[in-house]
């Protein structure tokens, strides 16, 4: 009796702690499209220091997966869309992928892989049906491969989908249903996921709703409750996230999937590259989102909250900007793991920056004081610099948009110089530039110094030491030569 009583009181004491852990459960997306990526071990420490216990990778990046080994962090590993066709064509291909990218990392490195994400938003309208025939067969083959590998219960398959796979006929959540062109396909996929214990993953972006519609009520994008509510029967919606999510829940219920579990695979707010992508809006949105996660707050239609993966962790300076310049600025941390803006986490903890980051020398490449901004070589030099480095912060409404002409040029040249590892010759733009030890940053526009990838290589568990640096050396040599030859190009300025 004494033992039972002791166990009871122990459980009673632990119960609030367990609930606190649930309330503080945080997930995020770790994108790796960076010219100078933070080493995996530093990123994993960053994740743990800030309480993230779930992470989603867009591909099976070896360095990231090795670093996540024995960390205890739950991992969703992605399969890029370009792999869907081979996966769909043969179960043997799927088996090989699972063996190399799931089984091996679980068994050899102790990576806690819990999900495989088959594709990434493959049914986007802008893809015009490109992946509609391959996504479901690829999902089926991956599921078969997981079962064959003995991982059918441990690792769940899912398909991250954009919220454009459903719509509302009456403009209200209760009118939610799947897009007519993919409705049968969606029902088949969801039934398959349900039959195999999987989950449905949806990406929701209030920022994109605001950016796409000049008449979108700005308060409705946030969680402040100050927006004029959208009334749907007995339910009032004061933010677009809840309305969007419940539109999906209505679509699921109408098609017989009332209990289908849902993951929010991506949600966040960018900080640059667009007038509405700024630090204040990002902080407001992400703090509101984190407050919901910590409170375990669901939506009116489904009070049980979904797992949510914040997008994203770190800025990615070589990510595609086809959707917009903001694509490279979704991180809650800058490229080097420094904090962009304060966020309050569980128990009042604030975001903390990455530790142990090594940088290149404190020097910058700028336009020479003797150079004239009317020099015909400047436009070509800036064009080349921005072709091979990230200049999205110079765009309209962005953090460096208010620079004068000379500083604008200097920013572009410095971006190239840093991406080129400050190599000799990388700041020789037709004798128009020079290096300086005086930081040219102005106001909210920061002239960056890149991470010293070479100093970090020994701390990263990788078998391809120096390969990224060698590739960039080749690119830099090619581009610098082209700049010195002053080849013709359309002007950036």
For each residue, the residues with C-beta under 8 A, 3 or more apart:
1: 4 5
2: 5 6
3: 6 7
4: 1 7 8
5: 1 2 8 9
6: 2 3 9 10
7: 3 4 10 11
8: 4 5 11 12
9: 5 6 12 13
10: 6 7 13 14
11: 7 8 14 15
12: 8 9 15
13: 9 10 16 17
14: 10 11 17 18
15: 11 12 18 19
16: 13 19 20
17: 13 14 20 21
18: 14 15 21 22
19: 15 16 22 23
20: 16 17 23 24 346 347
21: 17 18 24 25
22: 18 19 25 296
23: 19 20 293 294 295 296 346
24: 20 21 51 294 345 346 347
25: 21 22 53 54 293 307
26: 50 51 52 53 54 290 293 310 345
27: 52 53 54 55 56 74 307 308 309 310
28: 47 52 54 55 56 309 310 311 312 313 332
29: 55 56 58 265 266 309 310 311 312 313
30: 43 47 55 56 57 64 312 313 314
31: 34 58 312 313 314 316 319 330
32: 37 57 58 59 61 64 316
33: 316 317 318 319 320
34: 31 37 38 314 315 316 317 318 335
35: 317 318 389 390 419 450 472
36: 317 335 419 450 451 453
37: 32 34 63 451 453
38: 34 42 43 46 314 335 336 337 354 357 451
39: 42 43 63 67 456 459 460
40: 43 44 63 64 66 67 68 460 461
41: 44 45 67 459 460 461
42: 38 39 45 46 337 354 355 356 357 456 459
43: 30 38 39 40 46 47 64 67 313 314 337 354
44: 40 41 47 48 67 68 71 73
45: 41 42 48 49 354 355 356
46: 38 42 43 49 50 313 333 337 353 354 355
47: 28 30 43 44 50 52 55 71 73 313
48: 44 45 51 52 71 73
49: 45 46 352 355
50: 26 46 47 345 349 351 352
51: 24 26 48 345 346 349
52: 26 27 28 47 48 55 73 313
53: 25 26 27 72 73 74
54: 25 26 27 28 73 74 75 76 307 309
55: 27 28 29 30 47 52 68 73 74 75 76 309 313
56: 27 28 29 30 75 76 78 115 117 265 266 309
57: 30 32 60 61 64 65 75 76 77 78
58: 29 31 32 78 80 117 120
59: 32 77 78 79 80
60: 57 65 77 78 79 97 100 101 105
61: 32 57 64 65
62: 65 66 462
63: 37 39 40 66 67 460 461 462
64: 30 32 40 43 57 61 67 68
65: 57 60 61 62 68 69 75 77 101 105 109 111
66: 40 62 63 69 105 109 111 461 462
67: 39 40 41 43 44 63 64 71 460 461
68: 40 44 55 64 65 71 73 75 109 111 112
69: 65 66 105 109 110 111
70: 109 110 111
71: 44 47 48 67 68 112
72: 53 112
73: 44 47 48 52 53 54 55 68 112
74: 27 53 54 55 112 114
75: 54 55 56 57 65 68 111 112 113 114 115
76: 54 55 56 57 113 114 115 116 117 158 265 309
77: 57 59 60 65 101 102 113 115 116 117
78: 56 57 58 59 60 116 117 119 120 160
79: 59 60 83 84 87 97 116 117 118 119 138 142
80: 58 59 83 119 120
81: 84 119 120 122 131
82: 85
83: 79 80 86 87 97 138
84: 79 81 87 88 118 119 122 131 134 135 138
85: 82 88 89 134 138
86: 83 89 90 93
87: 79 83 84 90 93 94 97 118 134 137 138 141 142
88: 84 85 133 134 135 136 137 138 141
89: 85 86 93 137
90: 86 87 93 94 141
91: 94 95 141 144 145
92: 95 96
93: 86 87 89 90 96 97 141
94: 87 90 91 97 98 138 141 142 144 145
95: 91 92 98 99 144 145 148 149
96: 92 93 99 100
97: 60 79 83 87 93 94 100 101 102 142 145
98: 94 95 101 102 103 116 142 145 146 148 149 151
99: 95 96 102 103 104 145 149
100: 60 96 97 103 104
101: 60 65 77 97 98 104 105
102: 77 97 98 99 105 106 113 116 146 149 151 155
103: 98 99 100 106 107 149 151
104: 99 100 101 107 108 109
105: 60 65 66 69 101 102 108 109 111 113
106: 102 103 109 110 111 112 113 151 154
107: 103 104
108: 104 105
109: 65 66 68 69 70 104 105 106
110: 69 70 106
111: 65 66 68 69 70 75 105 106
112: 68 71 72 73 74 75 106
113: 75 76 77 102 105 106 116 154 155
114: 74 75 76 154 155 156
115: 56 75 76 77 155 156 157 158 199
116: 76 77 78 79 98 102 113 142 146 155 156 157 158
117: 56 58 76 77 78 79 120 158 159 160 201 265
118: 79 84 87 135 138 139 142 157 158 159
119: 78 79 80 81 84 122 131 135 138 159 160
120: 58 78 80 81 117 160
121: 124 160 161 162 203
122: 81 84 119 127 130 131 132 134 135 159 161
123: 127 131 132 135 161 162 164 165 179 182 185 186
124: 121 127 162 164
125: 128 164
126:
127: 122 123 124 130 131
128: 125
129: 132 181
130: 122 127
131: 81 84 119 122 123 127 134 135
132: 122 123 129 135 182 185
133: 88 137
134: 84 85 87 88 122 131 137 138
135: 84 88 118 119 122 123 131 132 138 139 159 185 189
136: 88 139 140 185 188 189 192
137: 87 88 89 133 134 140 141
138: 79 83 84 85 87 88 94 118 119 134 135 141 142
139: 118 135 136 142 143 157 159 189 192 193
140: 136 137 143 144 192
141: 87 88 90 91 93 94 137 138 144 145
142: 79 87 94 97 98 116 118 138 139 145 146 157
143: 139 140 146 147 152 157 192 196 198
144: 91 94 95 140 141 147 148
145: 91 94 95 97 98 99 141 142 148 149
146: 98 102 116 142 143 149 151 152 155 157
147: 143 144 150 151 152
148: 95 98 144 145
149: 95 98 99 102 103 145 146
150: 147
151: 98 102 103 106 146 147 154 155
152: 143 146 147 155 196
153: 197
154: 106 113 114 151
155: 102 113 114 115 116 146 151 152
156: 114 115 116 196 197 198 199
157: 115 116 118 139 142 143 146 193 196 198
158: 76 115 116 117 118 193 198 199 200 201 263 265
159: 117 118 119 122 135 139 189 193 200 201
160: 78 117 119 120 121 201 202 203 265 266
161: 121 122 123 165 200 201 202 203
162: 121 123 124 165 202 203
163: 166 202 203 204 205 244 248
164: 123 124 125 167 179
165: 123 161 162 178 179 182 186 202
166: 163 176 177 178 179 247 248 251
167: 164 176 177 178 179 247
168: 171 172 173 174 175 176 177 247 250
169: 175 177
170: 174 175
171: 168 175
172: 168 175 230 232 243
173: 168 176 232 235 237 243 244 246 247 249 250 301
174: 168 170 232 233 250
175: 168 169 170 171 172 247 250
176: 166 167 168 173 246 247 248 249 250 251 254
177: 166 167 168 169 183 250 251 254 255
178: 165 166 167 182 183 186 187 251 255
179: 123 164 165 166 167 182 183 186
180: 183
181: 129
182: 123 132 165 178 179 185 186
183: 177 178 179 180 186 187
184: 187 188
185: 123 132 135 136 182 188 189
186: 123 165 178 179 182 183 189 190
187: 178 183 184 190 191 255
188: 136 184 185 191 192
189: 135 136 139 159 185 186 192 193
190: 186 187 193 194 200 252 255 257 260
191: 187 188 194 195 257
192: 136 139 140 143 188 189 195 196 198
193: 139 157 158 159 189 190 196 198 199 200 260
194: 190 191 197 198 257 260
195: 191 192
196: 143 152 156 157 192 193
197: 153 156 194
198: 143 156 157 158 192 193 194
199: 115 156 158 193 260 261 262 263
200: 158 159 161 190 193 252 260 261 262 263
201: 117 158 159 160 161 262 263 264 265
202: 160 161 162 163 165 245 248 262 263 264 265
203: 121 160 161 162 163 264 265 266 267 311
204: 163 241 244 245 264 266 267
205: 163 208 209 266 267 268
206: 209 210 221 222 239 240 241 244 267 269 285
207: 210 211 221 268 269 270 276 277 281 285 326
208: 205 211 212
209: 205 206 212 213 216 221 240 244
210: 206 207 213 216 218 221 276
211: 207 208 274 276 324 326
212: 208 209 216
213: 209 210 216
214:
215:
216: 209 210 212 213 220 221
217: 220 221 227 228
218: 210 221 222
219: 222 224 226 227 228
220: 216 217 227 228 230 238 239 240
221: 206 207 209 210 216 217 218 239 240 285
222: 206 218 219 227 239 284 285 288
223: 239 241 285 288 289 291 292
224: 219 227 284 288
225: 238 239
226: 219 238
227: 217 219 220 222 224 238 239
228: 217 219 220
229: 236 237 238
230: 172 220 236 237 238 243
231: 235 236 237
232: 172 173 174 235 236 237 243
233: 174
234:
235: 173 231 232 246 300 301
236: 229 230 231 232
237: 173 229 230 231 232 240 242 243 246 300
238: 220 225 226 227 229 230 242
239: 206 220 221 222 223 225 227 242 243
240: 206 209 220 221 237 243 244
241: 204 206 223 244 245 267 289
242: 237 238 239 245 246 299 300
243: 172 173 230 232 237 239 240 246 247
244: 163 173 204 206 209 240 241 247 248
245: 202 204 241 242 248 249 262 264 299 301 302 306
246: 173 176 235 237 242 243 249 250 299 300 301 302
247: 166 167 168 173 175 176 243 244 250 251
248: 163 166 176 202 244 245 251 252 262
249: 173 176 245 246 252 253 262 299 301 302
250: 168 173 174 175 176 177 246 247 253 254 301
251: 166 176 177 178 247 248 254 255
252: 190 200 248 249 255 257 258 260 262
253: 249 250 256 257 258
254: 176 177 250 251
255: 177 178 187 190 251 252
256: 253
257: 190 191 194 252 253 260
258: 252 253
259:
260: 190 193 194 199 200 252 257
261: 199 200 306
262: 199 200 201 202 245 248 249 252 302 306
263: 158 199 200 201 202 306 307 308 309
264: 201 202 203 204 245 267 306 307 308 309
265: 29 56 76 117 158 160 201 202 203 309
266: 29 56 160 203 204 205 309 311 312
267: 203 204 205 206 241 264 289 308 309 310 311
268: 205 207 282 285 286 289 310 311 312 330 332
269: 206 207 277 281 282 285 286 330
270: 207 273 274 277 282 326 327 329 330
271: 277 278 279 282 329 330 331 340 341
272: 277 278 325 326 328 329 392 393 398 399
273: 270 277 321 324 325 326 327 328 329 392 393 395 398
274: 211 270 277 324 325 326 395 397 398
275: 278 396 397 398
276: 207 210 211 281 397
277: 207 269 270 271 272 273 274 281 282 326 329 397 398
278: 271 272 275 281 282 399
279: 271 282 283 340 341 444
280: 283 284 341
281: 207 269 276 277 278 284 285
282: 268 269 270 271 277 278 279 285 286 332 340 341
283: 279 280 286 287 341 342 343
284: 222 224 280 281 287 288
285: 206 207 221 222 223 268 269 281 282 288 289
286: 268 269 282 283 289 290 310 332 343
287: 283 284 290 291 343 344
288: 222 223 224 284 285 291 292
289: 223 241 267 268 285 286 292 293 308 310
290: 26 286 287 293 294 310 343 344 345
291: 223 287 288 294 295 297
292: 223 288 289 295 297 305
293: 23 25 26 289 290 296 297 305 308
294: 23 24 290 291 345 346
295: 23 291 292
296: 22 23 293 305
297: 291 292 293 305
298: 302 303 304 305 306
299: 242 245 246 249 302 303
300: 235 237 242 246 303
301: 173 235 245 246 249 250
302: 245 246 249 262 298 299 306
303: 298 299 300
304: 298
305: 292 293 296 297 298 308
306: 245 261 262 263 264 298 302
307: 25 27 54 263 264
308: 27 263 264 267 289 293 305
309: 27 28 29 54 55 56 76 263 264 265 266 267
310: 26 27 28 29 267 268 286 289 290 313 332
311: 28 29 203 266 267 268 330
312: 28 29 30 31 266 268 316 330 331 332
313: 28 29 30 31 43 46 47 52 55 310 331 332 333
314: 30 31 34 38 43 331 333 334 335 337
315: 34 328 329 330 331 333 334 335
316: 31 32 33 34 312 319 327 328 330 331 335
317: 33 34 35 36 328 335 389 390 419
318: 33 34 35 328 390
319: 31 33 316 327 328
320: 33 323 327
321: 273 324 325 327 328 392
322: 327
323: 320 326 327
324: 211 273 274 321 327
325: 272 273 274 321 328 329 392 395 398
326: 207 211 270 272 273 274 277 323 329 330 392
327: 270 273 316 319 320 321 322 323 324 330
328: 272 273 315 316 317 318 319 321 325 390 392
329: 270 271 272 273 277 315 325 326 392 393
330: 31 268 269 270 271 311 312 315 316 326 327
331: 271 312 313 314 315 316 334 335 340
332: 28 268 282 286 310 312 313 339 340 341 343 351
333: 46 313 314 315 336 337 338 339 340 351 353 354
334: 314 315 331 337 338 339 340
335: 34 36 38 314 315 316 317 331 448 451
336: 38 333 354 357 359 451
337: 38 42 43 46 314 333 334 353 354 357
338: 333 334 353 354
339: 332 333 334 342 351 352 353
340: 271 279 282 331 332 333 334
341: 271 279 280 282 283 332
342: 283 339 350 351
343: 283 286 287 290 332 350 351
344: 287 290 348 349 350
345: 24 26 50 51 290 294 348 349 350 351
346: 20 23 24 51 294 349
347: 20 24
348: 344 345
349: 50 51 344 345 346 352
350: 342 343 344 345
351: 50 332 333 339 342 343 345
352: 49 50 339 349
353: 46 333 337 338 339
354: 38 42 43 45 46 333 336 337 338 357
355: 42 45 46 49
356: 42 45 459
357: 38 42 336 337 354 451
358: 451 452 455 456
359: 336 362 449 450 451 452
360: 363 418 421 422 449 450 451 452
361: 422 449
362: 359 437 439 449
363: 360 422 435 436 437 449
364: 410 414 417 435 436 437 438 439 440 447 449
365: 410 413 414 416 417 418 426 427 433 434 435 436
366: 410 413 414 433 434 435 436 440
367: 371 373 378 406 409 410 413 432 433
368: 371 431 432 433 434
369:
370:
371: 367 368 375 378 432 433
372: 375
373: 367 378 405 406 409
374: 378
375: 371 372 378 430 432
376: 379 380
377: 380 381 429 430 432 486
378: 367 371 373 374 375 381 382 409 432 493
379: 376 382 383 489 491 492 493
380: 376 377 383 384 430 483 486 487 488 489 491
381: 377 378 384 385 409 412 413 429 430 432 433 483
382: 378 379 385 386 409 412 413 491 492 493
383: 379 380 386 387 489 490 491 492
384: 380 381 387 388 416 429 479 482 483 489
385: 381 382 388 389 391 412 413 415 416 429
386: 382 383 389 390 391 394 412 415 416 492
387: 383 384 479
388: 384 385 416 419 420 475 476 479
389: 35 317 385 386 412 415 416 418 419
390: 35 317 318 328 386 393 415 419
391: 385 386 394 395 411 412 415 492
392: 272 273 321 325 326 328 329 395 398
393: 272 273 329 390 398 399 400 401 411 445
394: 386 391 398 400 401 403 408 411 412
395: 273 274 325 391 392 398 401
396: 275 401
397: 274 275 276 277 401
398: 272 273 274 275 277 325 392 393 394 395 401
399: 272 278 393 444 445 446
400: 393 394 403 408 411 445
401: 393 394 395 396 397 398
402: 443 445
403: 394 400 407 408 411 442 445
404: 407 408
405: 373 408 409 493
406: 367 373 409 410
407: 403 404 410 411 440 442 445
408: 394 400 403 404 405 411 412 493
409: 367 373 378 381 382 405 406 412 413 493
410: 364 365 366 367 406 407 413 414 433 440 447
411: 391 393 394 400 403 407 408 414 415 440 445 447
412: 381 382 385 386 389 391 394 408 409 415 416 492
413: 365 366 367 381 382 385 409 410 416 417 427 429 433
414: 364 365 366 410 411 417 418 440 447 448
415: 385 386 389 390 391 411 412 418 419 448
416: 365 384 385 386 388 389 412 413 419 420 426 479
417: 364 365 413 414 420 422 426 427 435
418: 360 365 389 414 415 421 422 448 449 450
419: 35 36 317 388 389 390 415 416 450 472 476
420: 388 416 417 423 426 472 476 479 480
421: 360 418 426 450 452 453 454 469 472 473 476
422: 360 361 363 417 418 426 427 435 450
423: 420 426 473 476
424:
425: 428 480
426: 365 416 417 420 421 422 423 476 480
427: 365 413 417 422 433 434 435
428: 425 431 433 480 483 484
429: 377 381 384 385 413 432 433 483
430: 375 377 380 381 483 484 486
431: 368 428
432: 367 368 371 375 377 378 381 429
433: 365 366 367 368 371 381 410 413 427 428 429
434: 365 366 368 427
435: 363 364 365 366 417 422 427
436: 363 364 365 366 440
437: 362 363 364
438: 364
439: 362 364 447
440: 364 366 407 410 411 414 436 447
441: 445 446 447
442: 403 407 445
443: 402
444: 279 399
445: 393 399 400 402 403 407 411 441 442
446: 399 441
447: 364 410 411 414 439 440 441
448: 335 414 415 418
449: 359 360 361 362 363 364 418
450: 35 36 359 360 418 419 421 422
451: 36 37 38 335 336 357 358 359 360 456
452: 358 359 360 421 455 456
453: 36 37 421 456 457 468 469
454: 421 457 466 469
455: 358 452 458
456: 39 42 358 451 452 453 459 460
457: 453 454 460 462 465 466 469
458: 455
459: 39 41 42 356 456
460: 39 40 41 63 67 456 457
461: 40 41 63 66 67
462: 62 63 66 457 465
463:
464: 467 468
465: 457 462
466: 454 457 469 470
467: 464 470 471
468: 453 464 471 472
469: 421 453 454 457 466 472 473
470: 466 467 473 474
471: 467 468 474 475
472: 35 419 420 421 468 469 475 476
473: 421 423 469 470 476 477
474: 470 471 477 478
475: 388 471 472 478 479
476: 388 419 420 421 423 426 472 473 479 480
477: 473 474 480 481
478: 474 475 481 482
479: 384 387 388 416 420 475 476 482 483
480: 420 425 426 428 476 477 483 484
481: 477 478 484 485
482: 384 478 479 485 487
483: 380 381 384 428 429 430 479 480 486 487
484: 428 430 480 481
485: 481 482
486: 377 380 430 483
487: 380 482 483
488: 380
489: 379 380 383 384
490: 383
491: 379 380 382 383
492: 379 382 383 386 391 412
493: 378 379 382 405 408 409
